[in-house]
Amino acid sequence: MTAFRAFRIFDEGGKSQGRLVDLTLDDLDAGELVIRVHHSGLNYKDALAATGAGKVIRRFPCVGGVDAAGIIESSADPRFKVGDAVLVTGYDMGVAHDGGFAEYARVPADWVVPLPVGLTLYEAMALGTAGFTAALAIHRLEQNEVTPDKGKVIVTGATGGVGSLAVQMLAQLGYHVVALTGKESEQDYLHGLGASEVLLRSSVDMHSTRPLEKGLWAAALDAVGGDTLAWLTRTMQMEGAIASFGNAGGVALNTSVFPFILRGVKLLGV
């Protein structure tokens, strides 16, 4: 096969440096499937990988891109045949295994799923890992008996990729969505997505020392972590559930056992 273009990330003097390079299949990691990549999303994790922030890359050099959608070019697995439309997201893609920011990707067959019926390759990556994460978070909440009649659902980091899609999905499902953001200029955007209310982070005391505050939320989807997640634990209603899937605001969780033993709050990892 002739050379193809890829965005590869290198360790140069202890710093991550990404650039476009020419590769062949021999340069890619092993896997049963070769995918001709049509689309790949740009995710927060991709930015961390490309810049070195957060040190998410576990091996250099590595082609970036935590997801991809495309057509099977060659297959050594009977579950897939040449010409199948597929997508792959997560696992070690783009951090320890060459990812989707290339014209071709070679991946283990167990990582790959057929393109869902009704979606184009473009739509699959327009939703992408962010949409998949939002849907998983909502699914986890509903597994824990969260329904629209239980009360308000708050989404933190609401202008981000996962947050924006979560607001849309929840609104379409009939939930009363409260979008929490630090961006005052984005209130119209969030209402346009379906948020019933927009709550500005500047109006909230995230640093209260009280172990419990007034119960406000039936459920929460949290992309931020840190002080925001701690505040959520203190402000959940009885039997409320929090789906946690991000740490943009920090990885430490400064809370107490009281939300869990007195209100039965559930903290669900996604």
MIDOSE-1310 file (N, C-alpha, C; in nm, 2 decimals, decimal comma, always signed):
residues 270
mtaf	+0,08/-0,12/+0,00/+0,00/+0,00/+0,00/+0,09/+0,12/+0,00; +0,05/+0,22/-0,07/+0,12/+0,35/-0,07/+0,10/+0,42/+0,06; +0,18/+0,52/+0,08/+0,18/+0,60/+0,20/+0,05/+0,67/+0,22; +0,01/+0,70/+0,34/-0,11/+0,77/+0,38/-0,07/+0,87/+0,49
rafr	-0,16/+0,97/+0,50/-0,14/+1,08/+0,60/-0,19/+1,04/+0,74; -0,12/+1,08/+0,84/-0,16/+1,06/+0,98/-0,11/+1,17/+1,07; -0,19/+1,20/+1,18/-0,15/+1,29/+1,28/-0,09/+1,21/+1,39; +0,05/+1,21/+1,40/+0,12/+1,13/+1,49/+0,18/+1,22/+1,60
ifde	+0,18/+1,17/+1,72/+0,22/+1,24/+1,84/+0,36/+1,18/+1,89; +0,46/+1,27/+1,91/+0,59/+1,22/+1,94/+0,63/+1,28/+2,08; +0,72/+1,22/+2,14/+0,78/+1,27/+2,26/+0,92/+1,34/+2,22; +0,92/+1,47/+2,23/+1,04/+1,54/+2,19/+1,09/+1,62/+2,31
ggks	+1,19/+1,57/+2,37/+1,25/+1,64/+2,49/+1,16/+1,64/+2,60; +1,08/+1,54/+2,62/+0,98/+1,53/+2,73/+0,85/+1,60/+2,71; +0,83/+1,66/+2,59/+0,71/+1,73/+2,55/+0,64/+1,66/+2,44; +0,51/+1,65/+2,44/+0,43/+1,59/+2,33/+0,43/+1,69/+2,22
qgrl	+0,45/+1,64/+2,10/+0,45/+1,72/+1,98/+0,38/+1,64/+1,87; +0,27/+1,69/+1,82/+0,20/+1,62/+1,71/+0,22/+1,69/+1,58; +0,23/+1,61/+1,47/+0,24/+1,66/+1,34/+0,19/+1,56/+1,23; +0,16/+1,61/+1,12/+0,12/+1,53/+1,01/+0,25/+1,46/+0,95
vdlt	+0,23/+1,33/+0,93/+0,34/+1,25/+0,87/+0,29/+1,15/+0,77; +0,37/+1,09/+0,69/+0,34/+0,99/+0,60/+0,37/+0,85/+0,66; +0,27/+0,76/+0,66/+0,29/+0,63/+0,72/+0,25/+0,52/+0,62; +0,29/+0,40/+0,64/+0,23/+0,29/+0,57/+0,17/+0,19/+0,68
lddl	+0,09/+0,09/+0,63/+0,03/+0,00/+0,73/+0,13/-0,07/+0,82; +0,26/-0,09/+0,77/+0,36/-0,15/+0,85/+0,39/-0,06/+0,97; +0,36/+0,06/+0,97/+0,39/+0,15/+1,08/+0,29/+0,15/+1,19; +0,17/+0,09/+1,16/+0,06/+0,09/+1,25/+0,07/-0,03/+1,35
dage	+0,00/-0,02/+1,46/-0,01/-0,13/+1,56/-0,09/-0,24/+1,50; -0,07/-0,36/+1,56/-0,13/-0,48/+1,52/-0,28/-0,48/+1,54; -0,35/-0,56/+1,46/-0,50/-0,57/+1,48/-0,55/-0,66/+1,36; -0,67/-0,72/+1,38/-0,73/-0,80/+1,28/-0,79/-0,72/+1,17
lvir	-0,83/-0,60/+1,19/-0,90/-0,52/+1,10/-0,83/-0,40/+1,05; -0,83/-0,37/+0,92/-0,78/-0,25/+0,87/-0,90/-0,17/+0,82; -0,92/-0,04/+0,87/-1,03/+0,04/+0,84/-0,98/+0,16/+0,76; -1,05/+0,18/+0,65/-1,03/+0,31/+0,57/-1,11/+0,41/+0,65
vhhs	-1,05/+0,50/+0,72/-1,11/+0,60/+0,80/-1,18/+0,71/+0,72; -1,31/+0,73/+0,74/-1,38/+0,84/+0,67/-1,39/+0,96/+0,77; -1,42/+0,93/+0,89/-1,44/+1,04/+0,99/-1,38/+1,00/+1,13; -1,33/+1,10/+1,20/-1,29/+1,09/+1,34/-1,33/+1,21/+1,41
glny	-1,38/+1,20/+1,53/-1,41/+1,32/+1,61/-1,29/+1,38/+1,68; -1,31/+1,51/+1,72/-1,21/+1,58/+1,80/-1,26/+1,59/+1,95; -1,20/+1,52/+2,04/-1,25/+1,51/+2,18/-1,15/+1,58/+2,27; -1,20/+1,61/+2,39/-1,12/+1,66/+2,50/-1,00/+1,58/+2,52
kdal	-1,01/+1,45/+2,52/-0,90/+1,36/+2,54/-0,80/+1,37/+2,43; -0,84/+1,39/+2,31/-0,75/+1,41/+2,20/-0,66/+1,53/+2,22; -0,72/+1,64/+2,27/-0,65/+1,76/+2,30/-0,55/+1,74/+2,41; -0,58/+1,67/+2,51/-0,49/+1,63/+2,62/-0,37/+1,55/+2,56
aatg	-0,40/+1,46/+2,47/-0,30/+1,37/+2,41/-0,20/+1,46/+2,33; -0,26/+1,54/+2,24/-0,18/+1,62/+2,15/-0,09/+1,72/+2,22; -0,14/+1,77/+2,33/-0,06/+1,88/+2,40/+0,02/+1,83/+2,51; +0,00/+1,71/+2,56/+0,07/+1,65/+2,67/+0,01/+1,68/+2,80
agkv	-0,09/+1,77/+2,80/-0,16/+1,80/+2,93/-0,23/+1,67/+2,98; -0,22/+1,65/+3,11/-0,28/+1,53/+3,17/-0,21/+1,40/+3,15; -0,11/+1,41/+3,06/-0,02/+1,29/+3,03/-0,10/+1,16/+3,01; -0,20/+1,17/+2,91/-0,29/+1,06/+2,89/-0,22/+0,96/+2,79
irrf	-0,12/+1,00/+2,71/-0,06/+0,91/+2,62/+0,03/+0,82/+2,70; +0,02/+0,69/+2,67/+0,11/+0,59/+2,74/+0,22/+0,54/+2,66; +0,22/+0,58/+2,53/+0,33/+0,53/+2,44/+0,35/+0,62/+2,33; +0,48/+0,64/+2,30/+0,52/+0,73/+2,18/+0,60/+0,65/+2,08
pcvg	+0,60/+0,68/+1,96/+0,50/+0,77/+1,90/+0,36/+0,70/+1,89; +0,26/+0,78/+1,87/+0,12/+0,73/+1,87/+0,03/+0,81/+1,78; -0,04/+0,75/+1,69/-0,14/+0,83/+1,61/-0,25/+0,87/+1,70; -0,29/+0,99/+1,70/-0,40/+1,04/+1,78/-0,53/+1,00/+1,73
gvda	-0,64/+1,03/+1,81/-0,77/+1,00/+1,77/-0,83/+0,89/+1,85; -0,93/+0,92/+1,94/-0,98/+0,81/+2,03/-1,10/+0,74/+1,96; -1,14/+0,79/+1,84/-1,25/+0,72/+1,77/-1,24/+0,73/+1,62; -1,31/+0,65/+1,55/-1,31/+0,65/+1,40/-1,43/+0,58/+1,35
agii	-1,47/+0,62/+1,23/-1,58/+0,55/+1,16/-1,53/+0,53/+1,01; -1,55/+0,42/+0,96/-1,50/+0,40/+0,82/-1,55/+0,26/+0,76; -1,48/+0,22/+0,66/-1,51/+0,10/+0,59/-1,40/+0,00/+0,60; -1,43/-0,13/+0,63/-1,33/-0,23/+0,64/-1,26/-0,25/+0,51
essa	-1,13/-0,24/+0,52/-1,04/-0,26/+0,40/-0,98/-0,40/+0,39; -0,95/-0,46/+0,51/-0,91/-0,60/+0,51/-0,95/-0,65/+0,65; -0,98/-0,78/+0,65/-1,03/-0,84/+0,78/-0,97/-0,98/+0,79; -0,92/-1,01/+0,92/-0,87/-1,14/+0,96/-0,97/-1,20/+1,06
dprf	-1,09/-1,15/+1,07/-1,19/-1,19/+1,17/-1,32/-1,22/+1,10; -1,38/-1,34/+1,12/-1,50/-1,38/+1,04/-1,62/-1,30/+1,07; -1,62/-1,22/+1,18/-1,73/-1,13/+1,21/-1,74/-1,01/+1,12; -1,64/-0,98/+1,05/-1,64/-0,86/+0,97/-1,58/-0,90/+0,83
kvgd	-1,64/-0,83/+0,73/-1,59/-0,86/+0,59/-1,56/-0,72/+0,53; -1,48/-0,73/+0,42/-1,44/-0,61/+0,35/-1,56/-0,54/+0,30; -1,57/-0,41/+0,32/-1,68/-0,33/+0,28/-1,78/-0,30/+0,39; -1,76/-0,36/+0,50/-1,85/-0,33/+0,62/-1,83/-0,19/+0,67
avlv	-1,94/-0,13/+0,70/-1,93/+0,01/+0,77/-1,92/-0,02/+0,92; -1,82/+0,04/+0,98/-1,80/+0,02/+1,12/-1,76/+0,14/+1,20; -1,75/+0,13/+1,33/-1,70/+0,24/+1,41/-1,62/+0,18/+1,53; -1,53/+0,26/+1,59/-1,46/+0,21/+1,70/-1,43/+0,34/+1,79
tgyd	-1,45/+0,32/+1,92/-1,43/+0,43/+2,01/-1,37/+0,37/+2,14; -1,28/+0,45/+2,21/-1,23/+0,41/+2,34/-1,12/+0,31/+2,33; -1,12/+0,22/+2,43/-1,02/+0,12/+2,45/-0,88/+0,20/+2,46; -0,78/+0,16/+2,39/-0,65/+0,23/+2,39/-0,63/+0,32/+2,27
mgva	-0,74/+0,34/+2,19/-0,73/+0,42/+2,07/-0,67/+0,56/+2,10; -0,57/+0,60/+2,03/-0,51/+0,73/+2,04/-0,43/+0,76/+2,16; -0,41/+0,67/+2,25/-0,33/+0,69/+2,37/-0,22/+0,58/+2,39; -0,26/+0,46/+2,36/-0,16/+0,35/+2,36/-0,16/+0,26/+2,24
hdgg	-0,25/+0,29/+2,15/-0,27/+0,22/+2,02/-0,30/+0,32/+1,91; -0,24/+0,31/+1,80/-0,26/+0,41/+1,69/-0,41/+0,43/+1,67; -0,45/+0,56/+1,66/-0,59/+0,59/+1,66/-0,65/+0,64/+1,53; -0,75/+0,72/+1,54/-0,83/+0,75/+1,42/-0,79/+0,87/+1,34
faey	-0,69/+0,94/+1,38/-0,64/+1,06/+1,31/-0,55/+1,02/+1,19; -0,60/+0,94/+1,11/-0,52/+0,89/+0,99/-0,62/+0,84/+0,88; -0,56/+0,82/+0,77/-0,65/+0,77/+0,66/-0,68/+0,63/+0,67; -0,60/+0,55/+0,75/-0,62/+0,41/+0,78/-0,60/+0,39/+0,93
arvp	-0,67/+0,29/+0,98/-0,65/+0,25/+1,12/-0,65/+0,10/+1,12; -0,56/+0,04/+1,20/-0,56/-0,11/+1,22/-0,59/-0,14/+1,37; -0,69/-0,21/+1,40/-0,74/-0,23/+1,54/-0,78/-0,37/+1,56; -0,78/-0,41/+1,69/-0,84/-0,55/+1,72/-0,98/-0,55/+1,69
adwv	-1,03/-0,67/+1,64/-1,17/-0,68/+1,60/-1,26/-0,66/+1,72; -1,22/-0,70/+1,84/-1,31/-0,69/+1,95/-1,34/-0,55/+1,99; -1,27/-0,45/+1,94/-1,30/-0,31/+1,97/-1,40/-0,25/+1,87; -1,43/-0,32/+1,77/-1,51/-0,26/+1,65/-1,65/-0,31/+1,66
vplp	-1,75/-0,22/+1,63/-1,89/-0,25/+1,62/-1,94/-0,21/+1,48; -2,04/-0,28/+1,43/-2,10/-0,24/+1,30/-2,16/-0,10/+1,32; -2,17/-0,03/+1,21/-2,23/+0,10/+1,21/-2,38/+0,08/+1,24; -2,43/+0,15/+1,34/-2,58/+0,13/+1,38/-2,67/+0,17/+1,26
vglt	-2,77/+0,09/+1,25/-2,87/+0,12/+1,14/-2,93/+0,26/+1,16; -2,94/+0,33/+1,05/-3,00/+0,46/+1,05/-2,90/+0,57/+1,06; -2,77/+0,54/+1,09/-2,66/+0,64/+1,10/-2,57/+0,63/+0,98; -2,53/+0,75/+0,93/-2,42/+0,75/+0,83/-2,29/+0,75/+0,91
lyea	-2,18/+0,73/+0,84/-2,04/+0,74/+0,90/-2,02/+0,88/+0,96; -2,06/+0,98/+0,89/-2,05/+1,12/+0,93/-2,13/+1,14/+1,06; -2,25/+1,09/+1,06/-2,34/+1,11/+1,18/-2,28/+1,04/+1,30; -2,23/+0,92/+1,28/-2,17/+0,84/+1,39/-2,06/+0,92/+1,46
malg	-1,98/+0,99/+1,38/-1,87/+1,07/+1,44/-1,91/+1,21/+1,48; -2,02/+1,26/+1,42/-2,07/+1,39/+1,47/-2,12/+1,37/+1,61; -2,19/+1,26/+1,64/-2,22/+1,22/+1,78/-2,10/+1,17/+1,85; -2,03/+1,08/+1,79/-1,90/+1,04/+1,84/-1,89/+0,99/+1,98
tagf	-1,77/+0,99/+2,03/-1,74/+0,95/+2,17/-1,82/+1,04/+2,27; -1,84/+1,17/+2,24/-1,91/+1,25/+2,33/-2,06/+1,21/+2,34; -2,12/+1,18/+2,22/-2,26/+1,14/+2,22/-2,28/+1,00/+2,29; -2,18/+0,92/+2,27/-2,19/+0,78/+2,33/-2,18/+0,80/+2,48
taal	-2,09/+0,88/+2,53/-2,07/+0,90/+2,67/-2,20/+0,96/+2,73; -2,26/+1,06/+2,66/-2,38/+1,12/+2,71/-2,49/+1,02/+2,72; -2,51/+0,94/+2,62/-2,61/+0,83/+2,61/-2,59/+0,73/+2,72; -2,46/+0,69/+2,74/-2,43/+0,59/+2,85/-2,47/+0,65/+2,99
aihr	-2,44/+0,78/+3,01/-2,47/+0,84/+3,14/-2,62/+0,85/+3,16; -2,69/+0,88/+3,06/-2,84/+0,88/+3,08/-2,89/+0,74/+3,10; -2,84/+0,65/+3,03/-2,88/+0,51/+3,05/-2,85/+0,46/+3,19; -2,73/+0,50/+3,25/-2,70/+0,47/+3,39/-2,80/+0,53/+3,48
leqn	-2,84/+0,65/+3,46/-2,94/+0,72/+3,55/-3,07/+0,64/+3,54; -3,11/+0,61/+3,42/-3,24/+0,54/+3,41/-3,24/+0,40/+3,46; -3,12/+0,34/+3,46/-3,11/+0,21/+3,53/-3,13/+0,22/+3,68; -3,11/+0,34/+3,73/-3,12/+0,37/+3,87/-3,25/+0,44/+3,90
evtp	-3,35/+0,42/+3,81/-3,49/+0,46/+3,83/-3,51/+0,61/+3,83; -3,42/+0,68/+3,75/-3,45/+0,82/+3,73/-3,54/+0,84/+3,61; -3,65/+0,91/+3,63/-3,75/+0,94/+3,53/-3,79/+1,09/+3,53; -3,85/+1,14/+3,42/-3,88/+1,28/+3,42/-3,96/+1,33/+3,53
dkgk	-4,05/+1,25/+3,58/-4,14/+1,29/+3,69/-4,07/+1,31/+3,83; -3,94/+1,26/+3,84/-3,88/+1,26/+3,97/-3,83/+1,40/+4,00; -3,81/+1,49/+3,90/-3,76/+1,63/+3,93/-3,65/+1,67/+3,83; -3,58/+1,78/+3,87/-3,49/+1,84/+3,78/-3,36/+1,76/+3,76
vivt	-3,30/+1,76/+3,64/-3,17/+1,70/+3,61/-3,08/+1,81/+3,57; -2,96/+1,82/+3,64/-2,86/+1,92/+3,61/-2,75/+1,86/+3,53; -2,70/+1,93/+3,44/-2,59/+1,89/+3,35/-2,48/+2,00/+3,37; -2,36/+1,95/+3,42/-2,25/+2,04/+3,44/-2,16/+2,04/+3,31
gatg	-2,08/+2,15/+3,30/-2,00/+2,16/+3,18/-2,09/+2,15/+3,05; -2,20/+2,22/+3,06/-2,31/+2,20/+2,96/-2,28/+2,25/+2,82; -2,18/+2,34/+2,81/-2,14/+2,38/+2,67/-2,04/+2,30/+2,61; -1,99/+2,20/+2,68/-1,89/+2,11/+2,62/-1,95/+2,01/+2,53
gvgs	-1,87/+1,92/+2,47/-1,92/+1,82/+2,38/-2,02/+1,73/+2,44; -1,98/+1,66/+2,55/-2,07/+1,57/+2,62/-2,19/+1,64/+2,68; -2,16/+1,75/+2,74/-2,27/+1,83/+2,81/-2,38/+1,88/+2,71; -2,33/+1,93/+2,60/-2,43/+1,98/+2,50/-2,52/+1,87/+2,45
lavq	-2,46/+1,76/+2,42/-2,54/+1,65/+2,37/-2,63/+1,59/+2,48; -2,58/+1,59/+2,60/-2,66/+1,54/+2,71/-2,79/+1,63/+2,73; -2,77/+1,76/+2,73/-2,88/+1,85/+2,74/-2,98/+1,82/+2,63; -2,94/+1,81/+2,51/-3,03/+1,78/+2,40/-3,11/+1,65/+2,42
mlaq	-3,03/+1,54/+2,45/-3,10/+1,41/+2,47/-3,20/+1,41/+2,59; -3,16/+1,47/+2,70/-3,25/+1,47/+2,81/-3,37/+1,55/+2,78; -3,36/+1,67/+2,71/-3,48/+1,75/+2,68/-3,57/+1,67/+2,59; -3,51/+1,60/+2,49/-3,59/+1,52/+2,40/-3,67/+1,41/+2,47
lgyh	-3,61/+1,36/+2,58/-3,67/+1,25/+2,66/-3,77/+1,30/+2,76; -3,79/+1,44/+2,77/-3,89/+1,49/+2,85/-3,85/+1,54/+2,99; -3,72/+1,55/+3,01/-3,67/+1,59/+3,14/-3,66/+1,74/+3,15; -3,68/+1,79/+3,27/-3,66/+1,93/+3,30/-3,51/+1,95/+3,33
vval	-3,44/+2,01/+3,23/-3,29/+2,01/+3,23/-3,24/+2,15/+3,28; -3,15/+2,15/+3,38/-3,08/+2,27/+3,42/-2,94/+2,26/+3,37; -2,90/+2,35/+3,29/-2,76/+2,35/+3,24/-2,67/+2,44/+3,32; -2,57/+2,39/+3,38/-2,47/+2,47/+3,46/-2,35/+2,50/+3,37
tgke	-2,32/+2,63/+3,37/-2,21/+2,68/+3,28/-2,14/+2,80/+3,35; -2,02/+2,82/+3,31/-1,95/+2,94/+3,35/-1,95/+3,04/+3,24; -2,02/+3,02/+3,13/-2,02/+3,11/+3,02/-2,15/+3,18/+3,01; -2,15/+3,30/+3,06/-2,28/+3,38/+3,05/-2,33/+3,40/+2,91
seqd	-2,23/+3,41/+2,82/-2,27/+3,44/+2,68/-2,34/+3,33/+2,61; -2,34/+3,21/+2,67/-2,39/+3,09/+2,60/-2,53/+3,05/+2,65; -2,60/+3,14/+2,72/-2,73/+3,10/+2,77/-2,83/+3,08/+2,66; -2,83/+3,16/+2,56/-2,92/+3,14/+2,45/-2,89/+3,00/+2,38
ylhg	-2,77/+2,97/+2,36/-2,73/+2,85/+2,30/-2,78/+2,73/+2,38; -2,77/+2,73/+2,51/-2,82/+2,62/+2,60/-2,97/+2,61/+2,60; -3,04/+2,72/+2,60/-3,18/+2,72/+2,59/-3,22/+2,66/+2,45; -3,15/+2,69/+2,35/-3,18/+2,64/+2,22/-3,16/+2,49/+2,21
lgas	-3,07/+2,43/+2,29/-3,06/+2,29/+2,30/-3,17/+2,22/+2,37; -3,24/+2,30/+2,45/-3,36/+2,24/+2,52/-3,35/+2,26/+2,67; -3,25/+2,33/+2,72/-3,24/+2,35/+2,87/-3,36/+2,43/+2,91; -3,43/+2,38/+3,02/-3,54/+2,46/+3,08/-3,48/+2,58/+3,16
evll	-3,37/+2,56/+3,22/-3,30/+2,67/+3,30/-3,15/+2,66/+3,27; -3,09/+2,78/+3,28/-2,95/+2,79/+3,28/-2,90/+2,85/+3,41; -2,81/+2,78/+3,47/-2,75/+2,82/+3,60/-2,61/+2,86/+3,58; -2,57/+2,99/+3,61/-2,44/+3,03/+3,60/-2,35/+2,99/+3,72
rssv	-2,23/+2,94/+3,69/-2,15/+2,89/+3,80/-2,11/+3,00/+3,90; -2,11/+3,12/+3,85/-2,07/+3,23/+3,94/-2,18/+3,26/+4,04; -2,30/+3,21/+4,02/-2,41/+3,23/+4,12/-2,42/+3,12/+4,22; -2,33/+3,02/+4,22/-2,33/+2,91/+4,30/-2,21/+2,91/+4,40
dmhs	-2,23/+2,88/+4,52/-2,12/+2,87/+4,62/-2,08/+2,72/+4,62; -1,97/+2,69/+4,55/-1,92/+2,56/+4,54/-1,83/+2,52/+4,66; -1,80/+2,62/+4,75/-1,70/+2,59/+4,85/-1,76/+2,59/+4,99; -1,89/+2,57/+5,00/-1,96/+2,56/+5,13/-1,90/+2,45/+5,21
trpl	-1,89/+2,47/+5,34/-1,84/+2,36/+5,43/-1,95/+2,27/+5,49; -2,07/+2,31/+5,45/-2,18/+2,23/+5,50/-2,19/+2,09/+5,44; -2,21/+1,98/+5,51/-2,21/+1,85/+5,45/-2,33/+1,82/+5,36; -2,44/+1,89/+5,39/-2,56/+1,88/+5,31/-2,62/+2,02/+5,30
ekgl	-2,68/+2,04/+5,18/-2,75/+2,16/+5,15/-2,89/+2,13/+5,10; -2,97/+2,23/+5,06/-3,11/+2,20/+5,02/-3,10/+2,10/+4,90; -3,19/+2,00/+4,90/-3,19/+1,91/+4,79/-3,26/+1,97/+4,67; -3,18/+1,98/+4,56/-3,23/+2,05/+4,44/-3,26/+1,95/+4,32
waaa	-3,18/+1,85/+4,31/-3,17/+1,77/+4,18/-3,21/+1,63/+4,21; -3,29/+1,58/+4,11/-3,32/+1,44/+4,11/-3,21/+1,36/+4,06; -3,13/+1,42/+3,97/-3,02/+1,35/+3,90/-2,93/+1,46/+3,85; -2,80/+1,41/+3,82/-2,70/+1,50/+3,76/-2,61/+1,42/+3,67
ldav	-2,57/+1,49/+3,57/-2,46/+1,44/+3,48/-2,34/+1,53/+3,49; -2,23/+1,48/+3,54/-2,12/+1,57/+3,57/-2,00/+1,54/+3,49; -1,96/+1,64/+3,41/-1,84/+1,64/+3,33/-1,72/+1,71/+3,39; -1,73/+1,76/+3,51/-1,64/+1,85/+3,57/-1,55/+1,79/+3,68
ggdt	-1,62/+1,72/+3,77/-1,55/+1,66/+3,88/-1,51/+1,77/+3,99; -1,41/+1,74/+4,07/-1,36/+1,84/+4,17/-1,47/+1,90/+4,25; -1,46/+2,03/+4,27/-1,55/+2,10/+4,36/-1,69/+2,10/+4,31; -1,71/+2,09/+4,18/-1,84/+2,08/+4,12/-1,91/+1,95/+4,16
lawl	-1,84/+1,84/+4,15/-1,90/+1,71/+4,19/-1,93/+1,71/+4,34; -1,84/+1,76/+4,42/-1,86/+1,77/+4,56/-1,99/+1,85/+4,59; -2,01/+1,96/+4,52/-2,13/+2,04/+4,54/-2,25/+1,96/+4,50; -2,24/+1,89/+4,40/-2,36/+1,81/+4,35/-2,40/+1,71/+4,46
trtm	-2,30/+1,64/+4,52/-2,33/+1,54/+4,62/-2,41/+1,61/+4,74; -2,38/+1,73/+4,77/-2,44/+1,80/+4,88/-2,58/+1,85/+4,85; -2,61/+1,87/+4,72/-2,74/+1,93/+4,68/-2,84/+1,83/+4,61; -2,81/+1,70/+4,62/-2,90/+1,61/+4,56/-3,02/+1,58/+4,65
qmeg	-3,14/+1,55/+4,58/-3,25/+1,51/+4,66/-3,24/+1,37/+4,71; -3,33/+1,33/+4,79/-3,33/+1,19/+4,84/-3,33/+1,09/+4,73; -3,24/+0,99/+4,74/-3,23/+0,89/+4,64/-3,18/+0,94/+4,50; -3,12/+1,06/+4,50/-3,07/+1,12/+4,38/-2,96/+1,04/+4,32
aias	-2,93/+1,05/+4,19/-2,82/+0,98/+4,13/-2,74/+1,07/+4,05; -2,61/+1,06/+4,06/-2,51/+1,14/+3,98/-2,43/+1,05/+3,89; -2,43/+1,08/+3,76/-2,35/+1,00/+3,66/-2,22/+1,09/+3,64; -2,11/+1,04/+3,68/-1,98/+1,11/+3,67/-1,90/+1,06/+3,56
fgna	-1,85/+1,15/+3,47/-1,77/+1,10/+3,36/-1,66/+1,19/+3,32; -1,63/+1,29/+3,40/-1,52/+1,38/+3,36/-1,45/+1,44/+3,48; -1,33/+1,50/+3,45/-1,25/+1,56/+3,56/-1,19/+1,69/+3,51; -1,26/+1,76/+3,43/-1,20/+1,89/+3,38/-1,17/+1,99/+3,50
ggva	-1,25/+1,97/+3,61/-1,23/+2,06/+3,72/-1,15/+2,00/+3,83; -1,09/+1,89/+3,81/-1,00/+1,82/+3,91/-1,05/+1,68/+3,94; -0,95/+1,61/+4,00/-0,98/+1,46/+4,03/-1,01/+1,44/+4,17; -0,97/+1,53/+4,26/-1,00/+1,52/+4,40/-1,15/+1,54/+4,43
lnts	-1,21/+1,46/+4,52/-1,35/+1,48/+4,56/-1,35/+1,50/+4,71; -1,38/+1,62/+4,75/-1,39/+1,66/+4,89/-1,53/+1,67/+4,93; -1,58/+1,56/+4,98/-1,72/+1,55/+5,03/-1,72/+1,46/+5,16; -1,84/+1,43/+5,20/-1,85/+1,35/+5,32/-1,94/+1,23/+5,29
vfpf	-1,96/+1,15/+5,39/-2,04/+1,03/+5,37/-2,19/+1,07/+5,39; -2,22/+1,18/+5,44/-2,36/+1,22/+5,47/-2,45/+1,21/+5,35; -2,42/+1,26/+5,23/-2,51/+1,25/+5,12/-2,55/+1,11/+5,09; -2,46/+1,02/+5,11/-2,48/+0,88/+5,08/-2,55/+0,80/+5,19
ilrg	-2,52/+0,83/+5,31/-2,59/+0,75/+5,42/-2,72/+0,82/+5,47; -2,73/+0,95/+5,45/-2,85/+1,02/+5,50/-2,96/+1,04/+5,39; -2,91/+1,06/+5,26/-3,00/+1,08/+5,15/-3,00/+0,97/+5,05; -2,91/+0,87/+5,06/-2,91/+0,76/+4,97/-2,87/+0,80/+4,83
vkll	-2,78/+0,90/+4,82/-2,73/+0,95/+4,69/-2,65/+0,84/+4,63; -2,66/+0,82/+4,50/-2,58/+0,72/+4,43/-2,49/+0,80/+4,33; -2,36/+0,76/+4,34/-2,26/+0,81/+4,25/-2,21/+0,71/+4,15; -2,25/+0,73/+4,03/-2,23/+0,63/+3,92/-2,12/+0,67/+3,83
gv	-2,02/+0,58/+3,82/-1,91/+0,61/+3,72/-1,95/+0,57/+3,58; -1,91/+0,65/+3,48/-1,94/+0,62/+3,34/-1,81/+0,62/+3,26
